[in-house]
Amino acid sequence: MRKMPRGPMAAALLALLLVGCAYQPGIVERMPDDDPGRLLEQAQQQAPEQAALTRLEAADILARQGQRTQALEIAGDIDDGLLTGRARARWALLLSGLGEELDDPWAVIQAGQDIDALDLSRDQADTLRQRLGLALLEVDEAGAAAEALLRAQADSGQEALNDPIWKALSRLDGRELSALRDGADDLTRGWLDLAELARNSAGDLERLFGRLDDWRERHPRHPAARRVPSDLLALRDLRGMEVDHIAVFLPESGPLSGVAGAIREGMRAHHLNAADGGSSARLSFIDASNSDLAALYREAENRGAQVVIGPLDKDQVTELENLDSVPLPTLALNYGHGERNQARGLFQYGLSAEDEARQSARRAWQDGHRRAVLMVPDNDWGRRVGEAFWSEWSERGGEVTNAVRYDPEGSVANAVRPALRVSGERARLGDIDMLFLLALPEYARQVPPTLDYYYAGELPIYATSHLFEGRLQPRLDHDLDDVQFIDIPWQIPDAAVGGEDALPFTTSYRQLREESDPALFRLMAMGVDAYELARRLPQFQAIPDSELFGATGTLRPGDDGRIQRQLPWARFVNGVPQPILIPGLFDLGSHGDGDGESP
């Protein structure tokens, strides 16, 4: 056994050795005890500022020991307002790194909520901003993601950021792209020019790559000119595979013929406008009223079609989604009964009310609400939509405190009273912080005044598109003031994109809006997008993350081929739909546990 030295010199050496062991330079002065469990116990007895430092130390030790999940939990629970200077910077880098490793984007967003106020080196700031941008992209906050990633690239020049920047920009609508242009630097303006030329190429790959070559000549030093985003490069392999002939399976008689007629009208009008613009595909309409699917596909193949749009009937779509593959790449105009589509080459697209309910749940959760009450009609439609909201809400940790299935022909008060547990003419809102409403216009207009009567006028209401007739009627819709609802861009152009001129497919929009019955306008818009989606099916098959900024929303295929729609939100103000400013992403109270209060 090694013996310790003796004598005065040995004592001095020993003292220096002990001092050297005790002193560990760093952002936060280390405590003598490196046992994270003991540190957490000590934190319970300390003042808030010192306790935050001690918990940060414990989280750091756990992370270095490989116990990252526990480290993330502890770091995420620290009130960073109690940290100052380098300690707060250390917390942000630790939490964002753990969130990135453990695929927890909200932890990264929490860490990056105030980058410019942190005491970070330039490299550390670039790292944190990149992590933040990627996390925002993961939670579908494309605008904020684009801003963070563009600034990170402006500071670092990293071409590795090209792909996520492109994904973020591809998800923005016209108004969001215009907002980025205000005060933009050369780097951002170059990116925006590239995004607009890709969007304006309307699926014509030859036109797209001709414009891309021109853009690269004008911006030779731009990161995207030196390294073209991979999704754009992948399109090169599709040249020569453009869709020139589409077969359309729609019924000309029977219960779905009215819906089919509106879709057909939108498709035909847009097809003619595309032809006038020099880019179109041939359409062959095949009556699907009485034919079986095998016969329909044989007819499509005999006519030389490359792609199919249809069928519309839900049972037929279900039949297709249970196959291993479909004879031709197919865009069905409905969703099947199955939980997943398993057929190769089959895509499914429709104006799903259930999808709107799920988006309503996500938006209400993002806005900070946690306890919901539901009002849906007492029919199969109401049951399906209510279950879709409930499932999405519960998955996020929200609680449905009450649900009422109302009689659409009955009194609104008879539904509101049990929904809000009215007692003595006053609603009891202690366990409710938002209302999800599925209702048609005439019924929906009566709900807010009824809430006012029962002293619940401040209760936030989130609704689907079904409460809006699609035309401006301020006198009728004044009673819907402050109600938030989701709808397709073509129905709410001012709220969605800042005006008609910024809408996708403006020529077709103006023609159909002028000529159509407002009750059928959404279906006509669906026909327009069905045509555009069908032309892009080879692209969707080759590049699964592809998107279409369409008349009925931002459209992209899920991993099972079902087209997902991202819709804009509006709020009634003086009876007119107006845009809603996206709530502060960095109000992290809205992403806490399920017991949080609404703002």
Secondary structure, 3 states (H helix, E strand, C coil): CCCCCCCHHHHHHHHHHHHHHHCCCCCCCCCCCCCHHHHHHHHCCCCHHHHHHHHHHHHHHHHHCCCHHHHHHHHHHCCHHHCCHHHHHHHHHHHHHHHHHCCCHHHHHHHCCCHHHCCCCHHHHHHHHHHHHHHHHHCCCHHHHHHHHHHHHHHHCCHHHHHHHHHHHHCCCHHHHHHHHCCCCHHHHHHHHHHHHHHCCCCCHHHHHHHHHHHHHHCCCCHHHHCCCHHHHHHHCCCCCCCCEEEEEECCCCCCHHHHHHHHHHHHHHHHHHHHCCCCCEEEEEECCCCCHHHHHHHHHHCCCCEEECCCCHHHHHHHHCCCEEEEEEEECCCCCCCCCCCEEEEECCCCHHHHHHHHHHHHHHCCCCEEEEEEECCHHHHHHHHHHHHHHHHCCCEEEEEEEECCCCCHHHHHHHHCCCECCECCCCCCCEEEECCCHHHHCCHHHHHHHCCCCCCCEEECHHHCCCCCCHHHHHHHCCCEEECCCCCCHHHHHCCHHHCCCHHHHHHHHHHCCHHHHHHHHHHHHHHHHHHCHHHHHHCCCCCEEECCEEEEECCCCEEEEECCEEEEECCEEEECCCCCCCCHHHHCCCCCCCC
